[in-house]
Amino acid sequence: MQINDGGDTINETILEALEQVWKFNLPTAYRNFILKYNGGSPQPSRFFFKESPSNGSYVDYLFGIRKGFNQNLLMSMNLYSGRIPANMLPIGEDPGSNLILLSVKGPDRGKIYFWDHDLEADPAQGETPDYSNLTLIADSFDEFINGLSEEKDLPQES
């Protein structure tokens, strides 16, 4: 796997300070990714859904901790607060602005999900964010990254 357009290097001290503010610890594999690449565009970039392996999308960008508005993990946390389940961290997006989420708390901690913005909860209608518009991609960040493939590598359903 290759990561293009990664961010400036950050260190453990910055991550530890952010984790104290956030009140959660990042799963080890994702923490290591941020320390090594600080976001970026992975190649290959195709991912498939765990329960429906013939369907999926592409990673457009994995967010980093950086200045500015675009591809910024901190900005995305603020932007999507109240729009995604509270235990989820938006770590990336696909070309259609759907999110790639990492569960950071609870029994599914470490799992990676696809968030479909077309099916987003509408607070104006009294809806609260839940898992109804989430689709499981991988049981861990390592599984997610290692499962990225080219379009021609469509997995076989078992």
N, C-alpha and C positions, 0 to 999 in steps of 0.2 A: 504494500500500500504506500502511496505517496500522498503527502499533504501539501497543497499549494496555498499561497497567500496566508500563511500562519502569522500570528501577531508577535509583537515584541516579547521577549522572554520575561517571565515573571518568576518569583521565587516562593519558597515555602512560607516565608514570613507574611507575604501578601495574602496567600491562600488561607493561612491560619487566622489572620485578622478578619477576612471575609466570612469564614465559617463561624466565627464568634458572633458577628453581626447577624448572619443568616440563621443561627441557632440549629445548624445541622452540619454534619461532616460529609464531604463528598466521598462516594465510593472510590476505593483505591485506584482502579483502572482509569476512571475518568479524571481523577486528580493527576495521575501520571501523564495523561494525554495533555491536559492543560499546561502542566509544567514543561513538557517537551515541545509542544506545538503552539499552544495558546490559540486554539481554533484553526480554521482553515477549510479548504475545499478538498475532500478526499478523492483520490482516484485509485481504483474504480469507485463509483458512487451509488450503484443500484442496490436497493435493499428490498427484502420481501417480508410479508407479514407471516408471523409464526403459524397462525391458524389457517391461513389461506396462501400457501407459498407460491401460487401463480400470480398473486397480486402484490403490489408494492409501489415504490416511488424511487426518487433519487435524492441524495443529500446535495443540496445546493451549497450549504455552508454550515459548518459547526462553529458556534459562537465562541469567542474568546473574551478575555478580560482586557479591554482596551479603551482608549479614548475615542470619542465620536459616537455617532448614532448607529451606524451600520455594523452588523455582525458582533454586537456587543452583548455579552451575557448579562451584565448589570442592567442595561437598558431593557432587554427583553424580559427580565424578571419584573421590572416595574410595569412595563406595557401590558403584560399578560396576567398580572396579579388580579385575582377575582374572576378571571376568564378561564383558568385551568384549575384542576384540583389543587388544593393547597400543598399537597405533598410532592408536587411535580416541579421540576426545574426545566425550563425551555433551553435546550442545548444546541438546537439547530433548526434549520427549515429546509423544505423542499422548494422546487421552482414555483409552486403554486401558493407559497406562503403558509402552507400547513406546517405545523411544528413537529419536531422530534423532541420528546420529553424523557427525562430521567427521573424516576421515582427516588426521592431522597429520604423518605420516612415510611414507616409502616411495614406490613408483611411483604409487600412487593418491592422493597428498597433495592435499588440497583437495576431494576428492569427498565427497558427502553420501549416507549410507546410512540405511535403516530397519532397526532391530534388533527382531526379534520375540521377546519374552520367553518366549512359549510354547514356543519351540524352542531355548531357552538351553542351552548346554553344562552338563553336570552333573559338577563336579570329583569328587564322591563316587563317580562311575562311571569315573573316570580320563579324563574328557573335558576338553579345553582349548578356550577360546574361539577360534573361527575365523570364517570368512565364511559358514558354512552357514546361519545364520539371519539373514543380512544381505541386503537388497535395495537395489540402487542407485536413488537418487532423482534425483541430478543430478551433473554433472561438476564443479560449482563452487558456492560459496555464492551467488554472484550468480544463477546459473541457477536454483538452488533458490528463492530469494526472488522472483525475477521470474516463476517458474512457478506461484506460489501463485494459486489461483483460487477461484471460487465453485463450488458443487456442479454447477450447470447448465453449467459450462464444461468438460465432459468432453472431453478431447482426442480427435481422430480418429486411429485407428490407420492407419499407412501401409503 
